[in-house]
Amino acid sequence: MKVLLVGSGGREHALAWKLAQAASLEELHAAPGNPGIAALGRCHPVHAEDGEGLLGLAGALEADLVVVGPEAPLVAGVADELRRLGVAVFGPSAGAARIEGSKSFAKDVMSAAGVPTAETLSVARAPCVIKADGLAAGKGVFVCRTEDELDAALQAAAAFGDAIVIEELLEGEEVSVFALCDGARALALPAVQDFKRIGDGDEGPNTGGMGSCSPVAGDVESLVETIHQPVLDELAAGGTPFVGVLFAGVMLTDDGPRVLEFNCRFGDPETQSLLPRIEADLLELLAAAAAGDLSGAALSVAENATVTVVIAAGSYPAAGDSGTPIEGVADAEAAGAFVFHAGTALSGARLVTNGGRILNVTAVADTVATARDRAYEACELISFQGMRYRRDIAAVAHV
């Protein structure tokens, strides 16, 4: 099977790493990919948001399956265009991707489906949560416990567009729950915990994610049955069946689970902690979902634990870094860690920075605590000027 993977981040490198293990894989291509993905397949200089370029590339490659990693091309309708050309796609249509592209649309779907979520407020008054309605690369959610935080949040959210959603502030443990979907069925994947804020102790602004770990608390099968399946049914009833991975950010409150948001793609950096635990053939699963039939799919999950630490540029999330030489990646891999490239490039033969989140270091062990120790040991072997990473990812081990 010839596969075209769309995207260039750590999530896509993890997907490429797992897809490369599939027995049925004939060729792996990526658009645009990154230096880590280039070691597994062939990268092409076509950006993820370039719908016309992707259409031409998929046709030229005679791709059997296109796997779309990022949310922006999905919301823009790239999957629709590919399907119109007869190409199998793992990723939802633009209509179904609105579950992430519009917070207000997601609230309407959840209301119709009877899925518990945070209460929408008519007035912005602390404590509350302010959300940009549209796409914001994981940076459009602002937790406001004080009026000063609320004033800053309203100003920051305005940078993403005029529309905002105001919600009650929920307390509890937050988990990321994923399900592979074929338009009608939902196949639960292991739950992951994401650490969003830039600083230790969950201080500072939200980011795209500074680390993750798996497993975490919660009955995943039950969560998917009560959250994902009703939403899947509602989208199908509305004429926009969801094919791809449906990702729910869930708060486990004292009153039960509440959905914080839906995403229409794999999480980043959750995928980097999720995929090393899956023992099944990922390509087989994604192809079955794209074909609209997961009825015979089986998922085997390893009884282990994973921790991922994101190494970022010193000025992230305000800005990224480019062209700074990176040292020690081979040493970290030799120590047993997976190093997934997120914001890297090659300058000649030298690996350099090229983004905000630069590398994702993932370790696997019998327990979260041991995996955490191994991940941080590997991080200490990597260096570039100005690098930063949180020192408390998965500090409270669950397993």
C-alpha positions as CSV (number, residue, x, y, z in Angstrom):
1,M,0.0,0.0,0.0
2,K,1.3,3.5,-0.9
3,V,0.6,6.0,1.8
4,L,0.9,9.8,1.7
5,L,1.1,11.4,5.2
6,V,0.3,15.1,5.4
7,G,2.0,17.2,7.9
8,S,5.4,18.1,9.3
9,G,5.3,17.9,13.1
10,G,6.1,15.5,16.0
11,R,2.6,13.9,15.6
12,E,3.3,13.1,12.0
13,H,6.8,11.7,12.7
14,A,5.2,9.4,15.3
15,L,2.6,8.4,12.8
16,A,5.3,7.7,10.1
17,W,7.2,5.7,12.6
18,K,4.2,3.5,13.4
19,L,3.0,3.2,9.8
20,A,6.5,2.1,8.7
21,Q,6.1,-1.0,10.8
22,A,3.1,-2.2,8.8
23,A,3.5,-5.4,6.8
24,S,1.3,-4.0,3.9
25,L,3.3,-0.8,3.5
26,E,4.9,-0.5,0.1
27,E,5.9,3.1,0.0
28,L,5.7,5.9,2.6
29,H,5.5,9.5,1.4
30,A,5.1,12.8,3.4
31,A,4.1,16.3,2.5
32,P,6.1,18.2,3.6
33,G,7.5,15.9,6.3
34,N,10.6,16.7,8.4
35,P,14.2,15.3,8.8
36,G,12.9,12.6,11.1
37,I,10.2,11.4,8.7
38,A,12.8,11.6,5.8
39,A,14.6,8.7,7.5
40,L,11.4,6.6,7.1
41,G,10.1,7.6,3.7
42,R,10.3,10.2,1.0
43,C,9.4,13.8,1.7
44,H,7.9,16.2,-0.9
45,P,8.0,20.0,-0.7
46,V,4.2,20.4,-0.6
47,H,2.7,22.2,2.4
48,A,-0.2,20.7,4.4
49,E,-2.5,23.6,3.6
50,D,-1.8,23.4,-0.2
51,G,-4.9,21.5,-1.2
52,E,-4.2,21.7,-5.0
53,G,-0.6,20.6,-4.4
54,L,-1.7,17.7,-2.3
55,L,-4.2,16.6,-4.9
56,G,-1.6,16.6,-7.6
57,L,0.9,14.8,-5.4
58,A,-1.6,12.1,-4.4
59,G,-2.4,11.5,-8.0
60,A,1.2,11.4,-9.2
61,L,2.1,8.9,-6.5
62,E,-1.0,6.8,-7.1
63,A,-1.5,6.9,-3.3
64,D,-3.7,4.2,-1.9
65,L,-4.3,6.1,1.3
66,V,-3.8,9.7,2.4
67,V,-3.5,10.3,6.2
68,V,-4.0,13.9,7.1
69,G,-2.3,14.9,10.4
70,P,-3.0,18.6,11.1
71,E,-6.4,20.1,11.6
72,A,-6.2,23.2,9.3
73,P,-6.3,21.2,6.0
74,L,-9.1,19.1,7.3
75,V,-11.2,22.1,8.2
76,A,-10.4,23.6,4.8
77,G,-11.8,20.6,3.0
78,V,-8.7,18.8,1.7
79,A,-10.2,15.4,2.5
80,D,-13.3,16.2,0.5
81,E,-11.3,17.1,-2.6
82,L,-9.2,14.0,-2.4
83,R,-12.3,11.8,-2.0
84,R,-13.8,13.4,-5.0
85,L,-10.8,12.1,-7.0
86,G,-11.4,8.6,-5.6
87,V,-8.5,8.7,-3.1
88,A,-9.1,7.0,0.2
89,V,-8.5,9.4,3.1
90,F,-8.1,9.0,6.8
91,G,-9.5,12.3,8.0
92,P,-13.0,13.9,8.2
93,S,-14.7,16.0,5.6
94,A,-14.9,19.8,6.1
95,G,-18.4,19.4,7.5
96,A,-17.4,16.9,10.1
97,A,-14.2,18.7,10.9
98,R,-16.3,21.7,12.1
99,I,-16.4,19.8,15.4
100,E,-12.9,21.3,15.9
101,G,-13.1,24.3,13.5
102,S,-16.0,25.9,15.5
103,K,-16.4,25.7,19.2
104,S,-20.0,26.9,19.0
105,F,-20.8,24.2,16.4
106,A,-19.3,21.6,18.7
107,K,-21.5,22.9,21.6
108,D,-24.6,22.6,19.4
109,V,-23.7,19.0,18.4
110,M,-23.1,18.0,22.0
111,S,-26.4,19.5,23.1
112,A,-28.3,17.6,20.4
113,A,-26.4,14.4,21.2
114,G,-26.9,14.7,25.0
115,V,-23.2,14.7,25.7
116,P,-22.2,16.4,29.0
117,T,-20.0,19.5,28.6
118,A,-19.1,22.7,30.4
119,E,-22.0,25.1,30.7
120,T,-21.9,28.1,28.3
121,L,-22.1,31.4,30.0
122,S,-23.7,34.6,28.6
123,V,-21.4,37.0,30.5
124,A,-17.6,36.9,30.9
125,R,-17.0,37.0,34.6
126,A,-14.2,35.3,36.6
127,P,-13.8,32.5,37.2
128,C,-14.5,31.2,33.7
129,V,-12.9,29.9,30.6
130,I,-12.5,32.0,27.4
131,K,-12.2,30.1,24.1
132,A,-11.5,31.4,20.6
133,D,-14.3,29.9,18.5
134,G,-12.1,28.9,15.6
135,L,-8.7,27.2,15.1
136,A,-5.9,28.5,17.3
137,A,-3.2,25.8,17.2
138,G,-4.0,24.7,20.8
139,K,-3.4,28.3,22.1
140,G,-6.9,29.7,22.0
141,V,-8.1,28.6,25.5
142,F,-7.7,30.9,28.5
143,V,-8.4,29.9,32.1
144,C,-9.5,33.0,34.0
145,R,-9.5,32.8,37.8
146,T,-9.2,36.6,38.3
147,E,-10.5,39.7,36.6
148,D,-7.0,40.6,35.5
149,E,-6.6,37.2,33.8
150,L,-10.0,37.7,32.2
151,D,-9.1,41.1,30.8
152,A,-5.9,39.6,29.3
153,A,-7.7,36.6,27.9
154,L,-10.3,38.7,26.1
155,Q,-7.6,40.7,24.5
156,A,-5.6,37.6,23.5
157,A,-8.6,35.7,22.2
158,A,-9.5,38.7,20.0
159,A,-6.3,38.0,18.0
160,F,-7.8,34.7,16.8
161,G,-11.0,36.3,15.5
162,D,-14.1,38.1,16.8
163,A,-16.1,35.1,18.0
164,I,-15.5,33.6,21.4
165,V,-17.1,31.0,23.7
166,I,-17.4,31.6,27.4
167,E,-17.7,28.6,29.7
168,E,-17.8,27.7,33.3
169,L,-14.5,26.7,34.9
170,L,-14.5,23.0,35.6
171,E,-12.2,21.3,38.2
172,G,-10.8,17.8,38.0
173,E,-8.3,15.7,36.1
174,E,-8.1,16.3,32.3
175,V,-7.6,13.4,29.9
176,S,-7.4,13.1,26.1
177,V,-9.6,10.4,24.8
178,F,-9.3,9.2,21.2
179,A,-11.4,6.9,19.0
180,L,-10.9,5.7,15.4
181,C,-14.1,6.3,13.5
182,D,-15.4,5.0,10.2
183,G,-18.5,7.2,10.0
184,A,-20.6,5.0,12.2
185,R,-18.4,3.1,14.6
186,A,-15.9,4.3,17.3
187,L,-12.9,2.2,18.3
188,A,-11.4,3.4,21.6
189,L,-7.7,4.0,21.8
190,P,-5.6,4.4,25.0
191,A,-6.2,7.6,27.0
192,V,-3.4,10.1,27.3
193,Q,-2.8,13.1,29.6
194,D,-1.5,16.3,28.0
195,F,0.4,19.1,29.8
196,K,-0.5,22.3,28.0
197,R,1.0,25.2,29.9
198,I,4.5,26.4,29.3
199,G,5.8,26.3,32.8
200,D,6.3,23.9,35.7
201,G,3.3,23.6,38.0
202,D,1.0,24.4,35.1
203,E,2.0,28.1,35.1
204,G,2.1,30.5,32.2
205,P,0.3,30.6,28.9
206,N,-1.2,27.6,27.1
207,T,0.9,26.0,24.3
208,G,0.3,23.3,21.8
209,G,1.4,20.9,24.5
210,M,4.6,20.5,26.5
211,G,4.4,16.8,27.3
212,S,2.1,13.8,27.7
213,C,1.8,10.4,29.4
214,S,-0.2,7.2,29.1
215,P,-2.0,5.4,30.6
216,V,-4.2,7.6,32.8
217,A,-7.2,7.2,35.0
218,G,-10.7,6.6,33.5
219,D,-12.7,3.9,31.8
220,V,-11.9,4.6,28.2
221,E,-14.5,2.3,26.7
222,S,-17.2,3.8,28.8
223,L,-16.1,7.4,27.9
224,V,-16.1,6.6,24.2
225,E,-19.5,5.0,24.5
226,T,-21.1,8.0,26.3
227,I,-19.2,10.8,24.5
228,H,-17.8,9.8,21.1
229,Q,-20.6,7.5,19.9
230,P,-23.5,9.9,20.4
231,V,-21.5,12.7,18.6
232,L,-20.7,10.3,15.8
233,D,-24.4,9.4,15.5
234,E,-25.4,13.1,15.5
235,L,-22.8,14.0,12.8
236,A,-24.0,11.1,10.6
237,A,-27.6,12.1,11.1
238,G,-26.7,15.6,9.9
239,G,-25.2,14.3,6.7
240,T,-21.6,14.7,7.8
241,P,-20.3,11.3,8.9
242,F,-17.0,11.5,10.7
243,V,-14.2,9.4,9.3
244,G,-10.9,9.8,11.1
245,V,-9.8,10.1,14.7
246,L,-12.2,11.9,17.0
247,F,-10.4,13.4,20.0
248,A,-12.2,14.6,23.1
249,G,-10.6,16.6,25.8
250,V,-12.5,15.5,28.9
251,M,-12.5,16.8,32.4
252,L,-13.2,14.1,35.1
253,T,-15.1,16.1,37.6
254,D,-16.8,15.0,40.8
255,D,-20.1,15.1,38.9
256,G,-18.8,12.9,36.1
257,P,-17.0,13.5,32.8
258,R,-17.5,16.7,31.0
259,V,-16.2,17.4,27.5
260,L,-14.0,20.5,27.2
261,E,-13.5,20.3,23.4
262,F,-13.4,18.1,20.4
263,N,-10.6,17.8,17.9
264,C,-10.8,16.2,14.5
265,R,-7.2,14.7,14.5
266,F,-4.6,12.9,16.6
267,G,-3.3,15.1,19.4
268,D,0.2,16.5,19.6
269,P,2.1,15.5,21.7
270,E,-0.5,12.9,22.8
271,T,0.2,10.8,19.7
272,Q,3.8,10.4,20.7
273,S,2.8,8.7,23.9
274,L,-0.2,6.8,22.4
275,L,1.3,5.0,19.4
276,P,4.2,3.2,21.2
277,R,1.5,1.4,23.3
278,I,-0.5,0.2,20.3
279,E,0.6,-3.3,19.2
280,A,-1.9,-3.5,16.3
281,D,-1.1,-2.7,12.7
282,L,-1.9,1.0,12.5
283,L,-2.1,1.1,8.7
284,E,-4.6,-1.7,8.7
285,L,-6.8,0.2,11.2
286,L,-6.6,3.5,9.4
287,A,-7.3,1.9,6.0
288,A,-10.3,0.1,7.5
289,A,-11.7,3.4,8.9
290,A,-11.1,5.2,5.6
291,A,-13.0,2.4,3.8
292,G,-15.9,2.9,6.2
293,D,-15.7,-0.5,8.0
294,L,-14.1,-1.0,11.4
295,S,-16.5,-3.8,12.2
296,G,-13.7,-6.4,12.1
297,A,-10.9,-4.3,13.6
298,A,-9.1,-5.5,16.7
299,L,-6.9,-3.3,18.9
300,S,-4.2,-4.7,21.1
301,V,-2.6,-2.4,23.7
302,A,0.6,-3.1,25.5
303,E,0.7,-3.2,29.2
304,N,3.3,-0.6,29.5
305,A,3.6,3.2,30.1
306,T,4.9,6.1,28.1
307,V,6.0,9.7,28.8
308,T,6.8,12.3,26.3
309,V,8.7,15.6,27.0
310,V,8.6,18.4,24.5
311,I,11.8,20.4,24.0
312,A,10.9,23.8,22.8
313,A,12.7,27.0,21.7
314,G,13.5,29.5,24.4
315,S,11.0,32.1,23.3
316,Y,8.1,29.6,22.8
317,P,5.1,30.1,22.8
318,A,5.6,33.7,21.9
319,A,8.0,32.9,19.1
320,G,10.0,30.0,17.6
321,D,13.6,29.6,16.6
322,S,15.3,28.7,13.3
323,G,18.8,27.7,12.2
324,T,20.3,26.9,15.6
325,P,22.3,23.7,15.6
326,I,20.9,20.7,17.6
327,E,23.2,18.2,19.3
328,G,22.7,14.9,21.0
329,V,19.7,13.4,19.2
330,A,21.6,10.2,18.3
331,D,22.8,9.9,21.9
332,A,19.2,10.2,23.2
333,E,18.1,7.5,20.8
334,A,21.0,5.3,21.7
335,A,19.9,5.6,25.3
336,G,16.6,4.0,24.3
337,A,14.3,7.0,23.8
338,F,12.3,7.8,20.7
339,V,13.1,11.3,19.5
340,F,10.3,12.6,17.3
341,H,11.1,15.7,15.2
342,A,8.6,18.5,15.5
343,G,10.3,21.8,14.4
344,T,13.6,20.8,12.8
345,A,15.3,21.2,9.4
346,L,18.6,20.3,7.8
347,S,21.2,22.9,7.1
348,G,23.5,20.9,4.8
349,A,24.0,17.7,6.8
350,R,23.4,19.5,10.2
351,L,20.2,19.3,12.2
352,V,18.9,22.7,13.2
353,T,15.8,24.3,14.8
354,N,12.8,25.3,12.7
355,G,9.8,26.1,14.9
356,G,8.5,26.5,18.4
357,R,8.3,23.0,19.6
358,I,11.5,21.4,18.3
359,L,11.7,17.8,19.5
360,N,9.6,15.3,21.4
361,V,11.4,12.8,23.6
362,T,9.4,9.7,24.4
363,A,10.4,6.8,26.7
364,V,8.6,3.5,27.4
365,A,8.8,1.5,30.6
366,D,6.7,-0.7,32.9
367,T,5.4,2.3,34.8
368,V,4.9,6.0,34.2
369,A,7.4,6.9,36.9
370,T,10.2,4.8,35.2
371,A,9.3,6.1,31.8
372,R,9.4,9.6,33.1
373,D,12.9,9.1,34.5
374,R,14.1,7.6,31.2
375,A,12.6,10.5,29.2
376,Y,14.3,13.1,31.3
377,E,17.6,11.2,31.1
378,A,17.4,11.3,27.3
379,C,16.5,15.0,27.3
380,E,19.7,15.8,29.2
381,L,21.7,14.4,26.3
382,I,20.1,16.9,23.8
383,S,21.2,20.5,23.6
384,F,20.8,23.6,21.5
385,Q,21.1,27.3,22.5
386,G,18.0,28.5,24.4
387,M,16.2,25.2,24.6
388,R,13.6,24.8,27.3
389,Y,11.4,22.0,28.6
390,R,9.2,21.4,31.6
391,R,10.7,19.4,34.5
392,D,7.4,18.1,35.9
393,I,5.8,16.2,33.1
394,A,3.9,13.2,34.6
395,A,5.4,14.1,38.0
396,V,2.4,12.5,39.7
397,A,2.7,9.0,38.2
398,H,-0.6,7.2,37.6
399,V,0.8,3.7,37.1
